[in-house]
Amino acid sequence: MSQLGPGLPDPEEGERIRALDRAHLFHSWAAQGSVNPLPVAGASGRHFWDYTGKRYLDFASQFINSNIGHGHPKVVDAIKAQADRICMIASIFANDQRSEAARLIAELAPGDLNHVFFTNGGADANEHAVRMARMHTGRPKVLSTYRSYHGGTSTAIGLTGDPRRWANENSGSACGNIAHFFGPYLYRSHFHATVEEEECARALAHLEQVIAFEGPSTVAAIVLETIVGTAGILVPPQGYLAGVRELCDRYGIVFIADEVMSGFGRAGEWFAVDHWGVTPDLITFAKGVNSGYVPLGGVIISDAIHETFRDIAYPGGLTYSGHPLACAAAVATINTMRDEGIVENAARIGKEVLGPGLREIAARHPSVGEVRGMGVFWAVELVRDRETREMLVPYAATGAQNRPVDEVVAACKEQGMWPVYNYNRIHLVPPCTITDEEAEEGLAILDKALDAADEYAVSG
Ligand code: PLP
């Protein structure tokens, strides 16, 4: 069998699949007239390939979720074995894979987060976390950050602090009773800070003011991505999360950490909060919990919040809560990640390869304003001018405004590397299983591709 699999390449088949897609599929977050998806013929490890035989190094991990890589045989075998035993049993029944997945997740989670409510993905995990917080506190309002993404359903898109919320607000689809605040982001400080300690202290003072002005007795929860993902890969300064924890305790507010993207090894720890030793009241997860082999998400719940629902019915549920195929995939994923040291690999790759490599690239390219990240969770922030930090494409850019970054992305893909991009940033988010050689190959491709961005930048 070739690396491409049996019978490939087959460009005609690729075109047939693309034509059917365009005839019948409705795509996410897109004007349907501008969608032109690449037909994918197969995937393995850190690569996927199309029907012409072109291979791509997956520096996106699909939607930043294939943490264990593509087609890991232990996870695939677990799904097959579960399918042979029982594909679906409703969540009113106890099931071995569901129980074991919950046990493993609770074991990995910090503090007394001992209970798991399973959902289908990340958005509904956030919906339910907010619902639990509102019922637990008896308060209606939720605070979340500008520069965040929490999912595409009503509450989750209402929480979201990026331009995707706007059209949902205009159409009346985003839930209200949510106020936004600025989190720490030293490179573009909203607080005129010049060093991390200042940014941390001022961001916490700002949050406390927002709580005071919104009315502490109205605030049920603060929802934060532990490390902001799509909106910038913003690693919080030392002390920030502990400060948020302290504010939540002081005002009786539930601390919800959205670890949908940052969890399960992405940041080089099982949960990103582990870097700072902070225990939220609720953690939401999805993506890396089983690398999306079968859809799964959930909320990890503290003993205290669980206690609220001991005698009061929780008013929410899903037909597919704790789907056995998804839970079997989660059990196999977590066990395999443990056995094969995959989280440790992500941490090491970040420290030894991606971090140093990106810093070298930054020094060579005038278009790179900042590189930041940890584990296999990195952003390259592109600017027109390093002095003024003017973004290479503006916030909320559309169409032709995106051209400089579109050119970089096209150059990466041309050379066989598939990155993530968001406005003026390229994100490098490969699977946690990536090897040193693959990471170096991806960096070399990015290095060349950034020449396109340099054309738009003030040099020197
Ligand atoms: N929260 C975060 C931080 C995310 O990155 C995402 C998806 O990218 C979500 C929530 C939503 O997850 P899902 O797409 O599984 O609903």
Residues whose N, C-alpha, C, O or C-beta is under 5 A from the ligand:
A	BS01	PLP	G121 G122 A123 D124 Y149 H150 G151 E225 G229 D258 V260 M261 A286
